[in-house]
Amino acid sequence: MNLEDEINERLFSIGLIGKPRATSSKALSLLTNHYRSWLSNFLPDIDPFFRLKNSIIGFAYSTKKARVRSSFKCSHPENIYLMGQCFINYSCTFLANSLILIGENVDIGPNVGIYTIDHRLNAVTQKFTSDKRPVYIGDNSWIGGGSIILKG
């Protein structure tokens, strides 16, 4: 079973596959994401506000126990699933052009980057092409500060 199948199976098992997503223009999406991130940074990093912060950011799914600290930046929050009690520390960046699934009891240190996209140079055409694949972080994981997690 490949990674995409594993992620889809897990999302299906908890009833999240097929969840309708809002569609909008690219410009509006970029503007909305910018202001969501900006607004979420004004909320204090204390328990009553974590759930509101997660809602403002617009994750596809997050539990009540998910904690995201200030200065979090992401593209396409609708592709990010926070499955259980997880903690995302300050100044993390997620480029979620494909799915990012973070399992239960995951701690992510400060300044961590998670990227689901990269670019390859086509030797024949001499043009760059995008390559998107999901990132799955398993249960009970710890990712140290400054780490970079790439797709696949």
N, C-alpha and C positions, 0 to 999 in steps of 0.2 A: 504494500500500500504506500503510495507516495504522500508527500506532505499535504498537498491540496485535498486529497481524499480524506486524510486523517482530520484535517480542520473541518471540512464539510460534515463528516460523520459526527464530530463532537457538537457542532452547532445544531445539526439536525436532532441529536439526542435530547437537547434541552429546548427545542422548539424555536430556534432563532433563524433557521434557514427560511428564505422566502419573505422575510420581513420587508415591507415596502420602504423604499428610501425616497426622500424628497429629491426632486430633480430641479435644477435651476441653471441659469446661464453660468458660464465659467467665471465671468467678471463678478457677478453677484456672489458666487460661492467663495471666491478669494476674499472679497470684502467682508462677507459674513464671518469667515474663519478668522480674519484679522481682528475684528471687533469682539468676537467670542473670547479669543485668547487674551486680548487687552482687558476686557471686563472681568474675566476670571482671576486675573492677577490682583484685583482690588479686594478680593475676598480673603479674609484671614485664614491661615492654615490651622484651623481648629475644627473639632468634630462637627459642630452644627452646620458648617459651611462646605464640607467636602462634597456632600451629595448635590448641593446646589451648583457647585463649581463643575462637577462632572456633567450635570444637565446642561449648563451653559456651553461647555466645550462641544457637546453634541456627539458623544461616543455612540456607536451603534448599540452597545450594551455595556453596562457597568453595574456592579452590585452595590449595595449600601455600604459595604466594607472597603470599597476601593478608595484609595487616598492618592490624590495628585497634588503635588506642591506647586507653588507659584513659578512663573517663568517657563511653563510648559508650552511648547510650540508643536503644532502638527499641521499636516495637510490631510485633507479627507478624513476628518474624525469619524465619519460614518462607516469607515472600514476598520475601526479599532474596537476590539472586544476585550473587556476587562472581566475575567470570569469569576474571580473570587476575591478573597482578601488579598489585595496587592497594594504595594506602596511604590509610587513613582516620585523620586526626589526632585530637587530643584533643577531647573534649566535643561530638561530633557527635550529632545527633538525627535519626532516620529514623522517620517515621510511615508504615508500610508496610501500609496497609489494602488496597492493590493491589500489583502487582509493582514492585519496584525492581531494575533490571538495570544493573550497573556493569561496563563493558567492561574490556578489557585495558589495562594501563599507565595507570591513572587515579590521580591524586593529588588528595586532598580535604583542604583546609586545616582548621584548628581552628574549632570552633563553627559548622559548616555544618549547615543543616537541609534535609532532603529530605522533602517532604510529598506523599502520593498522594491526599489527601482534602481537601476543603473543604466549606463549607456555603453554601447559597444560600437567600435568603428568597423564598418563593412569594408573589407579589403578591396572588393571589386568596385563599389560605387564611391568609396571614400566619404561616406556619410555616416553619421551617428544614428543608431536605432536604440529605442528604449526596450529594456527587458524588465518585466514586472513579474514578481512571484511573491507568495505570502511568507510571513515570518511567524513561526509558532514557538512560543517560550513555554516550556513544560511546567507542570506543577512543582512547587517547592524549590524554585530556582532563585539564585542570587546573582545579580549582575553588578559588578563593581563600577565605581565612578569612572567616567571618561571612556567607557567601553563603546565600541561600535559593533552593532549587530547588522549583518547584511542578509539579504533575501536568500531563500532556499534552505 
